């Protein structure tokens, strides 16, 4: 039974291999410091943090997240370490809460590797603090204990590290915040909290961080979104889309229909998967939640497998160390037998972990095979038959598919990568070469062409899933180098105007969109949205910037950063097609711009991380199959609908 601690209370630790589980309502940073008998931290090398996550006996997460798991092996701690302090901090400069007082109280639990709960502590009474020492593990008379601390610091990480005696506290805090900002820039955004009353539980067979011989099922709830309100009339600046004239507490949609259920499974067999069996008011919402549940299940079951393999390797190393540490048993038949036994145990544990993983992966694969054909156009691959019956929608969907994600344990199990609509952050299609491009095209010109094609595919999908007249697309191509890639958008009439070229074209488009952001922001602040100029297009705006920074002067760069920061809140979204190396001449001034955008690649690349355990996921773009006419068909239909709407608005209306 878990001991519920209060501030200052301690509790003995019955084992030395532990997991520390942290749960908070918002992304936080988790780390640990190692101290001597007085708790003094003597250098940065005594601190485990996202930029340096591993120290002897402890490993912490590499990025900020709402849930964390820290691995601790107290037997591996050096003899001069007497105190392990677990610290939590709010990430700085990434737009989240600035103090713990506006969040739900964080909860910290100490468990065994098999999940056995030892002690838990809810950190209450926090207000202006942005960093807190949650608890400490300390050595006393040869035994280890845990103490609930809960000491908060309004001065943040720097103040907390300084209080523990670290001389370079300010510099280290800056390095940690920079590492966290980089990590959050590459993380797939976690979906909003679950709707109230969502009782669906997805199960994963393998336990996390346990001896596979004793693993138990770990339930992993999906993270559904709140039900969406119906489509609203034009003009709402708060999210950049239409103004909602409905009463905020009134639901006008029909109540949800029961989710489909699978037929009863045969005894001893897993339940047959069914598309849309997650919670939600519509089938689209249920499918969205189901995809996120599959994503989380794959992340957690893979984490369980990797943790079990790590445990097996650590156990084998300890057994081999015991054999080799004694010169009397280092050689001879007894030593050979001990080595063989250690390796056999390792192989057995890994085999059991792999069997549990294969069982979970088989279930997820079966679910993916059922879900993929049922996805609507906004979520479907370009080769899906659903596009053959495409019609311009009447409502904006919840999300958009921008590619697929997979892990090396099962590369053929692809999870759709969905981003919420309206876009909450801009997109950056990376036209440069990185480590993941080793198997891609060697020619930089080909990479740039693929990046432009990927941008067009995403823009076409946005045009296809928005109702007619609800989104306008602008293109800046200063040198005209991507005319071939943009030809489908130009030929279909989907662009609001031809691609802007040259310095004058760049200046004109940026000035118009900057003016729109300024006007809508002023209208929102003054509560006078009905006073917007009649020529202002209140539809969502997407700006595609190709080959940045070619054709951009300092003023244009400033405007671009302004649109990236302020645009999404008022319906102006940015998609950059650029190689970051080309912009090095601007120095670090553009670093916040790159971090504010979601980086996507035109070829497979393992640069994205999940918000739960931080796996490196391989991203593959959603590209139109070679030779397919689906892009022309979809853009043509969307273009005709937009022209018909424009013609209808241009016709004079006569009053009674």
Secondary structure, 3 states (H helix, E strand, C coil): CCEEECCCCEEECCCCEEEEEEEEEEEEEEEEEEECCCCCCCCHHHEEECCECEECCEECCCCCEEEEEEEEEHHHCCCCCCEEEEEEECCCCCCCCCCHHHCCCCEEEEEECCCCEEEEEECCCCCCCCEEEEEEEEEECCEEEEEEEEEEECCHHHHHHHHCCCCCHHHHHHHHHHHHHHHHHCECCCCCCCCCCCCCCCEECCCCCCCHHHCCCEECCCCCCCCCCCCCCCCCCCCCCCCCCCCCCCCCCCCCCCCCCCCCCCCCCCCCCCCCCCCCCCHHHHHHHHHHHHHHHHHHHHHHHHHHHHHHHHHHHHHHHHHHHCHHHCCCHHHHHHHHHHHHHHHHHHHHHHHHHHHHHHHHHHHHHHHHHHCCCCCCCCCCHHHHHCCCCCCCCCEEEEEEEECHHHCCCCEEEEEECCCCCCEEEECCCCHHHCCCCCCHHHHHHHHHHHHHHHHHHHHHHCCCCCEEEEEEECCCCCHHHHHHHHHCCCECCCCECHHHHHHHHHHHHHHHHHHHHHHHHHCCHHHCCCCCCCCEEEEEEEEECCCCCHHHHHHHHHHHHHCHHHCEEEEEEECHHHHHHHHHHHHHHHHHCEEEECCCEEEEECCCCCCEEEEEECCCCCCCCHHHHHHHHHHHHHHHHHHHHHCCCCCC
